[in-house]
Amino acid sequence: MTPAPSCPTKATCSVVEAPNFVDLVVTKTDPGFAGNTATNTLKPATLETGAEVKVPLFINEGDKIQIDTRTGEYLGRPRPDLQ
């Protein structure tokens, strides 16, 4: 094993990189209302990890959404062919 750049020369270190995107379940959010179709309108949602993000009004509790781990922002619903 080659030492990581920030490790002392005689130490063994591991480098862990988080994925750029993760799929998480919404555990808490207010319900969306029919007819509420204003563009770019967001509401708060709590994810299974406890993180809070802003999501579109059509997202409901129990929905799986994709999050960018670099920014913590909502990206969309996961693509079914990648699950």
N, CA, C and O atoms as a Maestro MAE file, in Angstrom:
{
 s_m_m2io_version
 :::
 2.0.0
}

f_m_ct {
 s_m_title
 :::
 protein
 m_atom[332] {
  # First column is atom index #
  i_m_mmod_type
  r_m_x_coord
  r_m_y_coord
  r_m_z_coord
  i_m_residue_number
  s_m_chain_name
  s_m_pdb_residue_name
  s_m_pdb_atom_name
  i_m_atomic_number
  :::
  1 25 0.847 -1.178 0.000 1 A "MET " " N  " 7
  2 3 0.000 0.000 0.000 1 A "MET " " CA " 6
  3 2 0.888 1.234 0.000 1 A "MET " " C  " 6
  4 15 1.816 1.331 0.803 1 A "MET " " O  " 8
  5 25 0.620 2.148 -0.864 2 A "THR " " N  " 7
  6 3 1.367 3.398 -0.941 2 A "THR " " CA " 6
  7 2 0.777 4.395 0.049 2 A "THR " " C  " 6
  8 15 -0.440 4.579 0.083 2 A "THR " " O  " 8
  9 25 1.614 5.039 0.851 3 A "PRO " " N  " 7
  10 3 1.072 6.016 1.799 3 A "PRO " " CA " 6
  11 2 0.348 7.152 1.084 3 A "PRO " " C  " 6
  12 15 0.738 7.569 -0.006 3 A "PRO " " O  " 8
  13 25 -0.695 7.635 1.709 4 A "ALA " " N  " 7
  14 3 -1.412 8.796 1.179 4 A "ALA " " CA " 6
  15 2 -0.502 10.016 1.291 4 A "ALA " " C  " 6
  16 15 0.375 10.042 2.155 4 A "ALA " " O  " 8
  17 25 -0.688 11.035 0.434 5 A "PRO " " N  " 7
  18 3 0.193 12.204 0.431 5 A "PRO " " CA " 6
  19 2 0.324 12.899 1.779 5 A "PRO " " C  " 6
  20 15 1.377 13.471 2.062 5 A "PRO " " O  " 8
  21 25 -0.701 12.870 2.619 6 A "SER " " N  " 7
  22 3 -0.637 13.576 3.891 6 A "SER " " CA " 6
  23 2 -0.176 12.682 5.040 6 A "SER " " C  " 6
  24 15 -0.115 13.143 6.180 6 A "SER " " O  " 8
  25 25 0.152 11.402 4.769 7 A "CYS " " N  " 7
  26 3 0.582 10.471 5.806 7 A "CYS " " CA " 6
  27 2 2.091 10.552 6.008 7 A "CYS " " C  " 6
  28 15 2.836 10.796 5.059 7 A "CYS " " O  " 8
  29 25 2.536 10.349 7.232 8 A "PRO " " N  " 7
  30 3 3.976 10.221 7.449 8 A "PRO " " CA " 6
  31 2 4.494 9.017 6.658 8 A "PRO " " C  " 6
  32 15 3.730 8.094 6.374 8 A "PRO " " O  " 8
  33 25 5.732 9.015 6.314 9 A "THR " " N  " 7
  34 3 6.278 7.983 5.429 9 A "THR " " CA " 6
  35 2 6.187 6.576 5.991 9 A "THR " " C  " 6
  36 15 6.084 5.634 5.205 9 A "THR " " O  " 8
  37 25 6.219 6.375 7.296 10 A "LYS " " N  " 7
  38 3 6.165 5.027 7.863 10 A "LYS " " CA " 6
  39 2 4.762 4.621 8.305 10 A "LYS " " C  " 6
  40 15 4.574 3.495 8.766 10 A "LYS " " O  " 8
  41 25 3.786 5.494 8.180 11 A "ALA " " N  " 7
  42 3 2.411 5.191 8.596 11 A "ALA " " CA " 6
  43 2 1.623 4.628 7.422 11 A "ALA " " C  " 6
  44 15 1.913 4.918 6.261 11 A "ALA " " O  " 8
  45 25 0.639 3.835 7.740 12 A "THR " " N  " 7
  46 3 -0.268 3.334 6.714 12 A "THR " " CA " 6
  47 2 -1.584 4.074 6.881 12 A "THR " " C  " 6
  48 15 -2.209 4.006 7.940 12 A "THR " " O  " 8
  49 25 -2.004 4.774 5.847 13 A "CYS " " N  " 7
  50 3 -3.227 5.564 5.886 13 A "CYS " " CA " 6
  51 2 -4.152 5.122 4.758 13 A "CYS " " C  " 6
  52 15 -3.705 4.625 3.725 13 A "CYS " " O  " 8
  53 25 -5.419 5.309 4.973 14 A "SER " " N  " 7
  54 3 -6.407 5.031 3.930 14 A "SER " " CA " 6
  55 2 -7.060 6.324 3.510 14 A "SER " " C  " 6
  56 15 -7.287 7.217 4.325 14 A "SER " " O  " 8
  57 25 -7.358 6.413 2.248 15 A "VAL " " N  " 7
  58 3 -8.056 7.576 1.721 15 A "VAL " " CA " 6
  59 2 -9.464 7.133 1.373 15 A "VAL " " C  " 6
  60 15 -9.651 6.165 0.637 15 A "VAL " " O  " 8
  61 25 -10.440 7.829 1.893 16 A "VAL " " N  " 7
  62 3 -11.838 7.509 1.637 16 A "VAL " " CA " 6
  63 2 -12.476 8.685 0.913 16 A "VAL " " C  " 6
  64 15 -12.390 9.825 1.369 16 A "VAL " " O  " 8
  65 25 -13.107 8.406 -0.200 17 A "GLU " " N  " 7
  66 3 -13.806 9.451 -0.944 17 A "GLU " " CA " 6
  67 2 -15.294 9.146 -0.944 17 A "GLU " " C  " 6
  68 15 -15.710 8.027 -1.245 17 A "GLU " " O  " 8
  69 25 -16.081 10.140 -0.606 18 A "ALA " " N  " 7
  70 3 -17.531 9.975 -0.638 18 A "ALA " " CA " 6
  71 2 -18.013 10.029 -2.082 18 A "ALA " " C  " 6
  72 15 -17.402 10.696 -2.917 18 A "ALA " " O  " 8
  73 25 -19.107 9.331 -2.379 19 A "PRO " " N  " 7
  74 3 -19.659 9.436 -3.733 19 A "PRO " " CA " 6
  75 2 -20.193 10.847 -3.969 19 A "PRO " " C  " 6
  76 15 -20.542 11.548 -3.019 19 A "PRO " " O  " 8
  77 25 -20.255 11.258 -5.222 20 A "ASN " " N  " 7
  78 3 -20.770 12.600 -5.538 20 A "ASN " " CA " 6
  79 2 -22.269 12.707 -5.336 20 A "ASN " " C  " 6
  80 15 -22.782 13.789 -5.049 20 A "ASN " " O  " 8
  81 25 -22.986 11.583 -5.486 21 A "PHE " " N  " 7
  82 3 -24.447 11.588 -5.370 21 A "PHE " " CA " 6
  83 2 -24.891 10.416 -4.510 21 A "PHE " " C  " 6
  84 15 -24.320 9.328 -4.588 21 A "PHE " " O  " 8
  85 25 -25.920 10.645 -3.683 22 A "VAL " " N  " 7
  86 3 -26.520 9.569 -2.895 22 A "VAL " " CA " 6
  87 2 -28.030 9.632 -3.025 22 A "VAL " " C  " 6
  88 15 -28.604 10.707 -3.202 22 A "VAL " " O  " 8
  89 25 -28.673 8.467 -2.934 23 A "ASP " " N  " 7
  90 3 -30.125 8.378 -2.948 23 A "ASP " " CA " 6
  91 2 -30.596 8.186 -1.512 23 A "ASP " " C  " 6
  92 15 -30.181 7.243 -0.839 23 A "ASP " " O  " 8
  93 25 -31.464 9.081 -1.043 24 A "LEU " " N  " 7
  94 3 -31.958 9.036 0.333 24 A "LEU " " CA " 6
  95 2 -33.477 9.175 0.356 24 A "LEU " " C  " 6
  96 15 -34.084 9.718 -0.567 24 A "LEU " " O  " 8
  97 25 -34.073 8.669 1.432 25 A "VAL " " N  " 7
  98 3 -35.532 8.707 1.591 25 A "VAL " " CA " 6
  99 2 -35.921 9.930 2.417 25 A "VAL " " C  " 6
  100 15 -35.271 10.256 3.410 25 A "VAL " " O  " 8
  101 25 -36.987 10.597 1.995 26 A "VAL " " N  " 7
  102 3 -37.543 11.737 2.734 26 A "VAL " " CA " 6
  103 2 -38.366 11.177 3.897 26 A "VAL " " C  " 6
  104 15 -39.311 10.418 3.684 26 A "VAL " " O  " 8
  105 25 -38.005 11.551 5.117 27 A "THR " " N  " 7
  106 3 -38.736 11.053 6.284 27 A "THR " " CA " 6
  107 2 -39.745 12.054 6.828 27 A "THR " " C  " 6
  108 15 -40.692 11.673 7.516 27 A "THR " " O  " 8
  109 25 -39.544 13.335 6.520 28 A "LYS " " N  " 7
  110 3 -40.492 14.333 7.010 28 A "LYS " " CA " 6
  111 2 -40.521 15.520 6.066 28 A "LYS " " C  " 6
  112 15 -39.478 16.076 5.722 28 A "LYS " " O  " 8
  113 25 -41.706 15.901 5.651 29 A "THR " " N  " 7
  114 3 -41.909 17.126 4.870 29 A "THR " " CA " 6
  115 2 -43.388 17.455 4.880 29 A "THR " " C  " 6
  116 15 -44.221 16.579 5.113 29 A "THR " " O  " 8
  117 25 -43.715 18.696 4.633 30 A "ASP " " N  " 7
  118 3 -45.118 19.094 4.537 30 A "ASP " " CA " 6
  119 2 -45.694 18.549 3.242 30 A "ASP " " C  " 6
  120 15 -44.979 18.418 2.248 30 A "ASP " " O  " 8
  121 25 -46.980 18.230 3.248 31 A "PRO " " N  " 7
  122 3 -47.585 17.737 1.997 31 A "PRO " " CA " 6
  123 2 -47.671 18.854 0.957 31 A "PRO " " C  " 6
  124 15 -47.832 20.029 1.289 31 A "PRO " " O  " 8
  125 25 -47.560 18.452 -0.314 32 A "GLY " " N  " 7
  126 3 -47.757 19.409 -1.398 32 A "GLY " " CA " 6
  127 2 -49.244 19.574 -1.636 32 A "GLY " " C  " 6
  128 15 -50.023 18.677 -1.314 32 A "GLY " " O  " 8
  129 25 -49.643 20.675 -2.182 33 A "PHE " " N  " 7
  130 3 -51.052 20.926 -2.431 33 A "PHE " " CA " 6
  131 2 -51.337 20.973 -3.919 33 A "PHE " " C  " 6
  132 15 -50.553 21.538 -4.683 33 A "PHE " " O  " 8
  133 25 -52.444 20.389 -4.340 34 A "ALA " " N  " 7
  134 3 -52.832 20.400 -5.750 34 A "ALA " " CA " 6
  135 2 -52.973 21.842 -6.220 34 A "ALA " " C  " 6
  136 15 -53.508 22.687 -5.503 34 A "ALA " " O  " 8
  137 25 -52.499 22.111 -7.407 35 A "GLY " " N  " 7
  138 3 -52.606 23.454 -7.962 35 A "GLY " " CA " 6
  139 2 -51.456 24.353 -7.567 35 A "GLY " " C  " 6
  140 15 -51.360 25.486 -8.039 35 A "GLY " " O  " 8
  141 25 -50.584 23.860 -6.709 36 A "ASN " " N  " 7
  142 3 -49.439 24.641 -6.269 36 A "ASN " " CA " 6
  143 2 -48.287 24.384 -7.233 36 A "ASN " " C  " 6
  144 15 -47.387 23.603 -6.924 36 A "ASN " " O  " 8
  145 25 -48.303 25.026 -8.390 37 A "THR " " N  " 7
  146 3 -47.357 24.692 -9.451 37 A "THR " " CA " 6
  147 2 -46.403 25.833 -9.790 37 A "THR " " C  " 6
  148 15 -45.851 25.866 -10.890 37 A "THR " " O  " 8
  149 25 -46.204 26.745 -8.887 38 A "ALA " " N  " 7
  150 3 -45.270 27.837 -9.150 38 A "ALA " " CA " 6
  151 2 -43.873 27.262 -9.385 38 A "ALA " " C  " 6
  152 15 -43.451 26.341 -8.685 38 A "ALA " " O  " 8
  153 25 -43.177 27.790 -10.342 39 A "THR " " N  " 7
  154 3 -41.852 27.255 -10.651 39 A "THR " " CA " 6
  155 2 -40.849 27.623 -9.565 39 A "THR " " C  " 6
  156 15 -40.928 28.692 -8.959 39 A "THR " " O  " 8
  157 25 -39.908 26.719 -9.334 40 A "ASN " " N  " 7
  158 3 -38.824 26.915 -8.368 40 A "ASN " " CA " 6
  159 2 -39.298 27.153 -6.941 40 A "ASN " " C  " 6
  160 15 -38.579 27.765 -6.150 40 A "ASN " " O  " 8
  161 25 -40.487 26.684 -6.596 41 A "THR " " N  " 7
  162 3 -40.960 26.803 -5.230 41 A "THR " " CA " 6
  163 2 -40.489 25.576 -4.465 41 A "THR " " C  " 6
  164 15 -40.745 24.443 -4.872 41 A "THR " " O  " 8
  165 25 -39.796 25.812 -3.348 42 A "LEU " " N  " 7
  166 3 -39.216 24.724 -2.563 42 A "LEU " " CA " 6
  167 2 -39.776 24.722 -1.153 42 A "LEU " " C  " 6
  168 15 -40.274 25.733 -0.659 42 A "LEU " " O  " 8
  169 25 -39.681 23.555 -0.515 43 A "LYS " " N  " 7
  170 3 -40.101 23.407 0.875 43 A "LYS " " CA " 6
  171 2 -39.032 22.596 1.595 43 A "LYS " " C  " 6
  172 15 -38.282 21.866 0.948 43 A "LYS " " O  " 8
  173 25 -38.943 22.706 2.920 44 A "PRO " " N  " 7
  174 3 -37.942 21.938 3.664 44 A "PRO " " CA " 6
  175 2 -38.345 20.469 3.771 44 A "PRO " " C  " 6
  176 15 -39.528 20.138 3.843 44 A "PRO " " O  " 8
  177 25 -37.337 19.599 3.779 45 A "ALA " " N  " 7
  178 3 -37.566 18.164 3.957 45 A "ALA " " CA " 6
  179 2 -36.429 17.599 4.798 45 A "ALA " " C  " 6
  180 15 -35.279 18.018 4.666 45 A "ALA " " O  " 8
  181 25 -36.760 16.642 5.666 46 A "THR " " N  " 7
  182 3 -35.763 15.940 6.464 46 A "THR " " CA " 6
  183 2 -35.532 14.580 5.832 46 A "THR " " C  " 6
  184 15 -36.486 13.889 5.472 46 A "THR " " O  " 8
  185 25 -34.262 14.189 5.693 47 A "LEU " " N  " 7
  186 3 -33.900 12.922 5.081 47 A "LEU " " CA " 6
  187 2 -33.620 11.860 6.144 47 A "LEU " " C  " 6
  188 15 -33.528 12.173 7.331 47 A "LEU " " O  " 8
  189 25 -33.485 10.611 5.715 48 A "GLU " " N  " 7
  190 3 -33.254 9.501 6.633 48 A "GLU " " CA " 6
  191 2 -31.984 9.664 7.453 48 A "GLU " " C  " 6
  192 15 -31.855 9.038 8.506 48 A "GLU " " O  " 8
  193 25 -31.055 10.476 7.010 49 A "THR " " N  " 7
  194 3 -29.812 10.733 7.743 49 A "THR " " CA " 6
  195 2 -29.975 11.845 8.776 49 A "THR " " C  " 6
  196 15 -29.089 12.062 9.603 49 A "THR " " O  " 8
  197 25 -31.110 12.549 8.726 50 A "GLY " " N  " 7
  198 3 -31.334 13.694 9.601 50 A "GLY " " CA " 6
  199 2 -31.008 15.014 8.930 50 A "GLY " " C  " 6
  200 15 -31.298 16.079 9.476 50 A "GLY " " O  " 8
  201 25 -30.413 14.953 7.763 51 A "ALA " " N  " 7
  202 3 -30.076 16.178 7.024 51 A "ALA " " CA " 6
  203 2 -31.353 16.856 6.546 51 A "ALA " " C  " 6
  204 15 -32.351 16.195 6.259 51 A "ALA " " O  " 8
  205 25 -31.310 18.164 6.464 52 A "GLU " " N  " 7
  206 3 -32.436 18.932 5.943 52 A "GLU " " CA " 6
  207 2 -32.045 19.568 4.619 52 A "GLU " " C  " 6
  208 15 -30.978 20.168 4.492 52 A "GLU " " O  " 8
  209 25 -32.924 19.426 3.641 53 A "VAL " " N  " 7
  210 3 -32.692 20.003 2.310 53 A "VAL " " CA " 6
  211 2 -33.972 20.659 1.828 53 A "VAL " " C  " 6
  212 15 -35.050 20.407 2.366 53 A "VAL " " O  " 8
  213 25 -33.849 21.494 0.819 54 A "LYS " " N  " 7
  214 3 -35.012 22.105 0.165 54 A "LYS " " CA " 6
  215 2 -35.380 21.250 -1.035 54 A "LYS " " C  " 6
  216 15 -34.516 20.895 -1.837 54 A "LYS " " O  " 8
  217 25 -36.671 20.914 -1.161 55 A "VAL " " N  " 7
  218 3 -37.149 20.057 -2.246 55 A "VAL " " CA " 6
  219 2 -38.361 20.707 -2.917 55 A "VAL " " C  " 6
  220 15 -39.009 21.562 -2.314 55 A "VAL " " O  " 8
  221 25 -38.675 20.315 -4.152 56 A "PRO " " N  " 7
  222 3 -39.879 20.846 -4.817 56 A "PRO " " CA " 6
  223 2 -41.156 20.408 -4.088 56 A "PRO " " C  " 6
  224 15 -41.155 19.446 -3.320 56 A "PRO " " O  " 8
  225 25 -42.225 21.130 -4.347 57 A "LEU " " N  " 7
  226 3 -43.494 20.879 -3.658 57 A "LEU " " CA " 6
  227 2 -44.073 19.486 -3.911 57 A "LEU " " C  " 6
  228 15 -44.833 18.987 -3.081 57 A "LEU " " O  " 8
  229 25 -43.733 18.842 -5.037 58 A "PHE " " N  " 7
  230 3 -44.331 17.543 -5.354 58 A "PHE " " CA " 6
  231 2 -43.671 16.377 -4.608 58 A "PHE " " C  " 6
  232 15 -44.158 15.250 -4.694 58 A "PHE " " O  " 8
  233 25 -42.594 16.616 -3.892 59 A "ILE " " N  " 7
  234 3 -41.935 15.552 -3.132 59 A "ILE " " CA " 6
  235 2 -42.714 15.303 -1.845 59 A "ILE " " C  " 6
  236 15 -43.112 16.239 -1.152 59 A "ILE " " O  " 8
  237 25 -42.925 14.019 -1.540 60 A "ASN " " N  " 7
  238 3 -43.690 13.624 -0.356 60 A "ASN " " CA " 6
  239 2 -42.843 12.742 0.561 60 A "ASN " " C  " 6
  240 15 -41.782 12.260 0.167 60 A "ASN " " O  " 8
  241 25 -43.325 12.537 1.791 61 A "GLU " " N  " 7
  242 3 -42.662 11.625 2.711 61 A "GLU " " CA " 6
  243 2 -42.617 10.237 2.085 61 A "GLU " " C  " 6
  244 15 -43.586 9.793 1.469 61 A "GLU " " O  " 8
  245 25 -41.493 9.559 2.245 62 A "GLY " " N  " 7
  246 3 -41.323 8.229 1.686 62 A "GLY " " CA " 6
  247 2 -40.708 8.213 0.296 62 A "GLY " " C  " 6
  248 15 -40.278 7.162 -0.179 62 A "GLY " " O  " 8
  249 25 -40.661 9.371 -0.365 63 A "ASP " " N  " 7
  250 3 -40.041 9.449 -1.693 63 A "ASP " " CA " 6
  251 2 -38.530 9.316 -1.569 63 A "ASP " " C  " 6
  252 15 -37.935 9.800 -0.607 63 A "ASP " " O  " 8
  253 25 -37.916 8.663 -2.538 64 A "LYS " " N  " 7
  254 3 -36.458 8.577 -2.613 64 A "LYS " " CA " 6
  255 2 -35.989 9.680 -3.554 64 A "LYS " " C  " 6
  256 15 -36.497 9.827 -4.666 64 A "LYS " " O  " 8
  257 25 -35.009 10.452 -3.086 65 A "ILE " " N  " 7
  258 3 -34.489 11.550 -3.891 65 A "ILE " " CA " 6
  259 2 -32.977 11.454 -3.984 65 A "ILE " " C  " 6
  260 15 -32.340 10.769 -3.183 65 A "ILE " " O  " 8
  261 25 -32.403 12.145 -4.966 66 A "GLN " " N  " 7
  262 3 -30.960 12.140 -5.158 66 A "GLN " " CA " 6
  263 2 -30.393 13.462 -4.653 66 A "GLN " " C  " 6
  264 15 -30.910 14.537 -4.957 66 A "GLN " " O  " 8
  265 25 -29.304 13.355 -3.863 67 A "ILE " " N  " 7
  266 3 -28.666 14.512 -3.256 67 A "ILE " " CA " 6
  267 2 -27.216 14.595 -3.730 67 A "ILE " " C  " 6
  268 15 -26.534 13.574 -3.822 67 A "ILE " " O  " 8
  269 25 -26.746 15.794 -4.029 68 A "ASP " " N  " 7
  270 3 -25.348 16.029 -4.363 68 A "ASP " " CA " 6
  271 2 -24.581 16.175 -3.047 68 A "ASP " " C  " 6
  272 15 -24.824 17.119 -2.295 68 A "ASP " " O  " 8
  273 25 -23.664 15.256 -2.763 69 A "THR " " N  " 7
  274 3 -22.951 15.287 -1.488 69 A "THR " " CA " 6
  275 2 -21.962 16.444 -1.399 69 A "THR " " C  " 6
  276 15 -21.551 16.812 -0.298 69 A "THR " " O  " 8
  277 25 -21.575 17.019 -2.519 70 A "ARG " " N  " 7
  278 3 -20.637 18.141 -2.496 70 A "ARG " " CA " 6
  279 2 -21.319 19.433 -2.072 70 A "ARG " " C  " 6
  280 15 -20.694 20.287 -1.443 70 A "ARG " " O  " 8
  281 25 -22.614 19.585 -2.416 71 A "THR " " N  " 7
  282 3 -23.331 20.822 -2.107 71 A "THR " " CA " 6
  283 2 -24.475 20.619 -1.120 71 A "THR " " C  " 6
  284 15 -24.940 21.577 -0.502 71 A "THR " " O  " 8
  285 25 -24.935 19.362 -0.967 72 A "GLY " " N  " 7
  286 3 -26.074 19.080 -0.105 72 A "GLY " " CA " 6
  287 2 -27.399 19.445 -0.737 72 A "GLY " " C  " 6
  288 15 -28.409 19.532 -0.039 72 A "GLY " " O  " 8
  289 25 -27.420 19.662 -2.053 73 A "GLU " " N  " 7
  290 3 -28.641 20.096 -2.734 73 A "GLU " " CA " 6
  291 2 -29.395 18.935 -3.368 73 A "GLU " " C  " 6
  292 15 -28.814 17.919 -3.749 73 A "GLU " " O  " 8
  293 25 -30.702 19.118 -3.467 74 A "TYR " " N  " 7
  294 3 -31.589 18.185 -4.173 74 A "TYR " " CA " 6
  295 2 -31.268 18.214 -5.659 74 A "TYR " " C  " 6
  296 15 -31.139 19.284 -6.254 74 A "TYR " " O  " 8
  297 25 -31.138 17.025 -6.260 75 A "LEU " " N  " 7
  298 3 -30.882 16.936 -7.701 75 A "LEU " " CA " 6
  299 2 -32.078 16.446 -8.472 75 A "LEU " " C  " 6
  300 15 -32.274 16.837 -9.623 75 A "LEU " " O  " 8
  301 25 -32.891 15.589 -7.860 76 A "GLY " " N  " 7
  302 3 -34.035 15.017 -8.558 76 A "GLY " " CA " 6
  303 2 -34.360 13.651 -7.988 76 A "GLY " " C  " 6
  304 15 -33.850 13.254 -6.940 76 A "GLY " " O  " 8
  305 25 -35.211 12.950 -8.692 77 A "ARG " " N  " 7
  306 3 -35.526 11.574 -8.303 77 A "ARG " " CA " 6
  307 2 -34.500 10.657 -8.956 77 A "ARG " " C  " 6
  308 15 -34.051 10.922 -10.071 77 A "ARG " " O  " 8
  309 25 -34.124 9.579 -8.267 78 A "PRO " " N  " 7
  310 3 -33.139 8.665 -8.864 78 A "PRO " " CA " 6
  311 2 -33.684 8.018 -10.127 78 A "PRO " " C  " 6
  312 15 -34.884 7.763 -10.234 78 A "PRO " " O  " 8
  313 25 -32.803 7.756 -11.077 79 A "ARG " " N  " 7
  314 3 -33.219 7.072 -12.306 79 A "ARG " " CA " 6
  315 2 -33.439 5.600 -11.998 79 A "ARG " " C  " 6
  316 15 -32.566 4.962 -11.410 79 A "ARG " " O  " 8
  317 25 -34.595 5.042 -12.383 80 A "PRO " " N  " 7
  318 3 -34.897 3.640 -12.068 80 A "PRO " " CA " 6
  319 2 -33.886 2.649 -12.660 80 A "PRO " " C  " 6
  320 15 -33.654 1.591 -12.076 80 A "PRO " " O  " 8
  321 25 -33.288 2.974 -13.802 81 A "ASP " " N  " 7
  322 3 -32.355 2.047 -14.436 81 A "ASP " " CA " 6
  323 2 -31.002 1.983 -13.722 81 A "ASP " " C  " 6
  324 15 -30.175 1.133 -14.051 81 A "ASP " " O  " 8
  325 25 -30.769 2.861 -12.761 82 A "LEU " " N  " 7
  326 3 -29.508 2.866 -12.018 82 A "LEU " " CA " 6
  327 2 -29.636 2.309 -10.605 82 A "LEU " " C  " 6
  328 15 -28.652 2.275 -9.866 82 A "LEU " " O  " 8
  329 25 -30.815 1.879 -10.225 83 A "GLN " " N  " 7
  330 3 -31.014 1.390 -8.854 83 A "GLN " " CA " 6
  331 2 -30.805 -0.081 -8.752 83 A "GLN " " C  " 6
  332 15 -30.934 -0.649 -7.667 83 A "GLN " " O  " 8
  :::
 }
 m_bond[331] {
  # First column is bond index #
  i_m_from
  i_m_to
  i_m_order
  :::
  1 1 2 1
  2 2 3 1
  3 3 4 2
  4 3 5 1
  5 5 6 1
  6 6 7 1
  7 7 8 2
  8 7 9 1
  9 9 10 1
  10 10 11 1
  11 11 12 2
  12 11 13 1
  13 13 14 1
  14 14 15 1
  15 15 16 2
  16 15 17 1
  17 17 18 1
  18 18 19 1
  19 19 20 2
  20 19 21 1
  21 21 22 1
  22 22 23 1
  23 23 24 2
  24 23 25 1
  25 25 26 1
  26 26 27 1
  27 27 28 2
  28 27 29 1
  29 29 30 1
  30 30 31 1
  31 31 32 2
  32 31 33 1
  33 33 34 1
  34 34 35 1
  35 35 36 2
  36 35 37 1
  37 37 38 1
  38 38 39 1
  39 39 40 2
  40 39 41 1
  41 41 42 1
  42 42 43 1
  43 43 44 2
  44 43 45 1
  45 45 46 1
  46 46 47 1
  47 47 48 2
  48 47 49 1
  49 49 50 1
  50 50 51 1
  51 51 52 2
  52 51 53 1
  53 53 54 1
  54 54 55 1
  55 55 56 2
  56 55 57 1
  57 57 58 1
  58 58 59 1
  59 59 60 2
  60 59 61 1
  61 61 62 1
  62 62 63 1
  63 63 64 2
  64 63 65 1
  65 65 66 1
  66 66 67 1
  67 67 68 2
  68 67 69 1
  69 69 70 1
  70 70 71 1
  71 71 72 2
  72 71 73 1
  73 73 74 1
  74 74 75 1
  75 75 76 2
  76 75 77 1
  77 77 78 1
  78 78 79 1
  79 79 80 2
  80 79 81 1
  81 81 82 1
  82 82 83 1
  83 83 84 2
  84 83 85 1
  85 85 86 1
  86 86 87 1
  87 87 88 2
  88 87 89 1
  89 89 90 1
  90 90 91 1
  91 91 92 2
  92 91 93 1
  93 93 94 1
  94 94 95 1
  95 95 96 2
  96 95 97 1
  97 97 98 1
  98 98 99 1
  99 99 100 2
  100 99 101 1
  101 101 102 1
  102 102 103 1
  103 103 104 2
  104 103 105 1
  105 105 106 1
  106 106 107 1
  107 107 108 2
  108 107 109 1
  109 109 110 1
  110 110 111 1
  111 111 112 2
  112 111 113 1
  113 113 114 1
  114 114 115 1
  115 115 116 2
  116 115 117 1
  117 117 118 1
  118 118 119 1
  119 119 120 2
  120 119 121 1
  121 121 122 1
  122 122 123 1
  123 123 124 2
  124 123 125 1
  125 125 126 1
  126 126 127 1
  127 127 128 2
  128 127 129 1
  129 129 130 1
  130 130 131 1
  131 131 132 2
  132 131 133 1
  133 133 134 1
  134 134 135 1
  135 135 136 2
  136 135 137 1
  137 137 138 1
  138 138 139 1
  139 139 140 2
  140 139 141 1
  141 141 142 1
  142 142 143 1
  143 143 144 2
  144 143 145 1
  145 145 146 1
  146 146 147 1
  147 147 148 2
  148 147 149 1
  149 149 150 1
  150 150 151 1
  151 151 152 2
  152 151 153 1
  153 153 154 1
  154 154 155 1
  155 155 156 2
  156 155 157 1
  157 157 158 1
  158 158 159 1
  159 159 160 2
  160 159 161 1
  161 161 162 1
  162 162 163 1
  163 163 164 2
  164 163 165 1
  165 165 166 1
  166 166 167 1
  167 167 168 2
  168 167 169 1
  169 169 170 1
  170 170 171 1
  171 171 172 2
  172 171 173 1
  173 173 174 1
  174 174 175 1
  175 175 176 2
  176 175 177 1
  177 177 178 1
  178 178 179 1
  179 179 180 2
  180 179 181 1
  181 181 182 1
  182 182 183 1
  183 183 184 2
  184 183 185 1
  185 185 186 1
  186 186 187 1
  187 187 188 2
  188 187 189 1
  189 189 190 1
  190 190 191 1
  191 191 192 2
  192 191 193 1
  193 193 194 1
  194 194 195 1
  195 195 196 2
  196 195 197 1
  197 197 198 1
  198 198 199 1
  199 199 200 2
  200 199 201 1
  201 201 202 1
  202 202 203 1
  203 203 204 2
  204 203 205 1
  205 205 206 1
  206 206 207 1
  207 207 208 2
  208 207 209 1
  209 209 210 1
  210 210 211 1
  211 211 212 2
  212 211 213 1
  213 213 214 1
  214 214 215 1
  215 215 216 2
  216 215 217 1
  217 217 218 1
  218 218 219 1
  219 219 220 2
  220 219 221 1
  221 221 222 1
  222 222 223 1
  223 223 224 2
  224 223 225 1
  225 225 226 1
  226 226 227 1
  227 227 228 2
  228 227 229 1
  229 229 230 1
  230 230 231 1
  231 231 232 2
  232 231 233 1
  233 233 234 1
  234 234 235 1
  235 235 236 2
  236 235 237 1
  237 237 238 1
  238 238 239 1
  239 239 240 2
  240 239 241 1
  241 241 242 1
  242 242 243 1
  243 243 244 2
  244 243 245 1
  245 245 246 1
  246 246 247 1
  247 247 248 2
  248 247 249 1
  249 249 250 1
  250 250 251 1
  251 251 252 2
  252 251 253 1
  253 253 254 1
  254 254 255 1
  255 255 256 2
  256 255 257 1
  257 257 258 1
  258 258 259 1
  259 259 260 2
  260 259 261 1
  261 261 262 1
  262 262 263 1
  263 263 264 2
  264 263 265 1
  265 265 266 1
  266 266 267 1
  267 267 268 2
  268 267 269 1
  269 269 270 1
  270 270 271 1
  271 271 272 2
  272 271 273 1
  273 273 274 1
  274 274 275 1
  275 275 276 2
  276 275 277 1
  277 277 278 1
  278 278 279 1
  279 279 280 2
  280 279 281 1
  281 281 282 1
  282 282 283 1
  283 283 284 2
  284 283 285 1
  285 285 286 1
  286 286 287 1
  287 287 288 2
  288 287 289 1
  289 289 290 1
  290 290 291 1
  291 291 292 2
  292 291 293 1
  293 293 294 1
  294 294 295 1
  295 295 296 2
  296 295 297 1
  297 297 298 1
  298 298 299 1
  299 299 300 2
  300 299 301 1
  301 301 302 1
  302 302 303 1
  303 303 304 2
  304 303 305 1
  305 305 306 1
  306 306 307 1
  307 307 308 2
  308 307 309 1
  309 309 310 1
  310 310 311 1
  311 311 312 2
  312 311 313 1
  313 313 314 1
  314 314 315 1
  315 315 316 2
  316 315 317 1
  317 317 318 1
  318 318 319 1
  319 319 320 2
  320 319 321 1
  321 321 322 1
  322 322 323 1
  323 323 324 2
  324 323 325 1
  325 325 326 1
  326 326 327 1
  327 327 328 2
  328 327 329 1
  329 329 330 1
  330 330 331 1
  331 331 332 2
  :::
 }
}
